[in-house]
Amino acid sequence: MAASVRVFVSHLSGVAVFDPNGDRVGRVRDVVAMLRVGARPPRVLGLVVEVVSRRVIFLPMTRVTGVESGQVVTTGVVNMRRFEQRPTETLVLGELLDRRVRLVATGDEVTVLDVSITQLHARREWEIDKVFVRRGKGGALRRKGETLTVEWSAVTGFSLEEHGQGAASLLATFEQLRPADLASVLHHLSPKRRAEVAAALDDDRLADVLEELPEDDQIEILGKLKEERAADVLEAMDPDDAADLLSELPEEDKERLLTLMQPGDAADVRRLMAYEERTAGGLMTTEPIVLRPDATVADALARVRNPDLSPALAAQVYVCRPPDETPTGKYLGTVHFQRLLRDPPFTLVGSITDTDLRPLPPDTPLPAVTSYLATYNMVAAPVVDAGGSLLGAVTVDDVLDHLLPDDWRETELHQGALGMSAMAGPDEADATNGADGTDEPGEARDGN
């Protein structure tokens, strides 16, 4: 039967999903398919869609009315229960891309770069029909080779679980994602694919993603890396996040990794681990922007422009006497970003330092840190020891991490779920409560 619509799944990654009124429901994160016996093309069951609070839901293809112009349009009825993959289901982006299969006609080994799904004329039914492949084995160092598009029936090997499956094509699909969004994708992959994707990420990217993952996923991924690489990734993480992660490991594993880290990085992490977790010392980062009083506004702005800094850390600089690595010499005060914009570039930061706000001692408890930030409308606060040396800075994002429930990265906030119901409109709000006639989200997977 002729197909009316065809789209390659890599083009669906991150595409916005809209209801009939033009309101955005979420973004596509993967495609769910069911492999079938023999050479029959897999049936496409639906889409994995990320909505509010990074929650992922299942959108059956029977509820998709259009896939065109870089968007997906639904019927307006969306079941808001969390998606859970079933044993008979395959995530196309997460599990099929980068798989090594063979051409039936020649027996040549090929690597899957993409697959296309097509809509059949008869009804809102979709299936995988084409496979875009490259001859030879995949891998980061083997980019060249003949590429071709073949029918699904022209390849074999999808039904077998592959060990050592690459992740280059999958990563290319998600390369524009923010670390938090890529972390959400990783969290919903199988442990096998999660390890493969983590292995393919560079150290800095993996460090950023690890900081956004739930604790269990962090420990699992770190445990599957070679120890030398695990130490490199820990060095690339923010010291406070690395300290939090290491504190969850057995003592012998923690010490072994700290020994493999660069001495300076390990010293920062050890210092952070010496403080109670829910105190200013336990929350702070040891890498704020520190300047000497004879530095200029131009020097300060150059440091603030560093794209690797979080907005909270870039909001202010801390003026200290030498040495200017934490723990510093005597802490003199803070210069806020807005003040830097108001003064001439040649102005010395020592002459515009705000000395009115008291710094926080490292043993300041979390509630007091929260009150400090709220009272003075700050996004970061200096942490200073009894001798007057700057130890680090507490940022509002780290405070929020410890105020939210322990499982906030895995479970959407109650208010967020309510907000989605209110935003979605009557049909979607009813669907949240099972108004579509299904008690389990998977009941719509059969396409009926």
Phi, psi and omega in degrees: 000138182292150179263145181263330182221139174223138178214139176279137190294331178298333179283347179273341184298123179082359181292140181287144177250127183241151172273175184299338180276358181090005177277137183281131179268321183172204179227147179287131177246337178193174178238133182259126180230163177236115178294147182237164184295144177071215184264010180295134180299143178297146177273133177273118184273323182174193182242144169270121185241131177266124181246214184300145176059030178063018176289140177248134181236169178258128176245106180299147178295339177291345178261004180263121181259346180196140174229095185197160177051040176068030178207158176243133180246134181252172177287345181104350178257112184233126175276121189271006178291148184296139177287134172228123183291136178265158183302330182273000185257150179235133173274117189296308180293317186286332189237339182263323180295140181077001177288143176264123181230182181233146174285129183298319187291322187243342184081002180295140176279134180226157178250132182283121177261331182191162172223153179249148175246148183227147178264132178276152184293324192301319185201186177282065181239133183237152175211160174281128182239328184237153177231126178262120190228164173237135179291149179086174181286150179278186178133158185297332184264003183235068184276333185277162179138157181294134174248147180206156177250126184231164175293154177304320183291348182275357179235157178221149178123000181288336185280349183263135175288129185255133176267141181075026178294137180287183181217012186299313182292321178297316180294323177298325179295326186252014189295337181270357182288146170293156180306320181295322180287321177294325176298321178296319177298313181300318183301328184263005172277164174292155179306322180298310181290326178300316180294321181293318179293318179300320180295331183274342179286148174285166189300316183294317180294317179295322178299315179298319181289318179303322181297340182259356184270155172299157185304317182298319179293321178301311182296318180299312182293314180300322181291340181265356177273151171298147188301321180297319180287324177302319178295320178298318180293320178298322177297326182282343179284159170299138185306322181292323178290321177297320179295318179298318181292313181296328181294343179271353182270157172303150187305317183292322178293318180299313182293323180295318180290320178297324179293327181281341180286159174300139185307318181295316179294318179297323180296319178299315182294316179300320181296319179293323182289347180283344181266155173297143188301315186264047174231169179301321179294322180284337182268337192287160167258147182267011185236050173286174176277116181245130179230151174279157184298338180271006174287155182262168174301322178299320177298316182296315181295325177297321179290321181295330183288351182305116184293344180280349179280142173288155178305324181294317180289331181278357185284343181201158176240154184247128184261123184220156172281158180301149000285154184255022168252139182292141351290133189273186167285197185303129177283128183256329180156191187236145171239122182278153183304319181298323179294323178299326180285340184270342186255154180299151183301332184275356181296137177282133182296333179297337182272350181238019183286134175275114181252005185283324184279127179287143174282170181262135169291153183296338181268012178297124182290159183307313180302322180290325176297315179300314179298321179300310181297319181290318183297317185259010179053048183255152173254355177203155182220140179285145176244122187233139181277180184297336179274000178089010179270139177287125180264330184169196180219141175263127179254156186296329180293324177289326176296316179298321178306324184267347176274329180287160177303152183304327184258026186296334179286340182259330185242129180296148176295146179303318181295326179295320178295319178296321180297322179294320179297320181290324184284328190287336183099174187302315183297313182291321180298320177295322181296329178301329181261017176084022182291349179275004175089011179241133175273332179244138183300331184285348183295335178280356185289341182282354176082003181272000000 
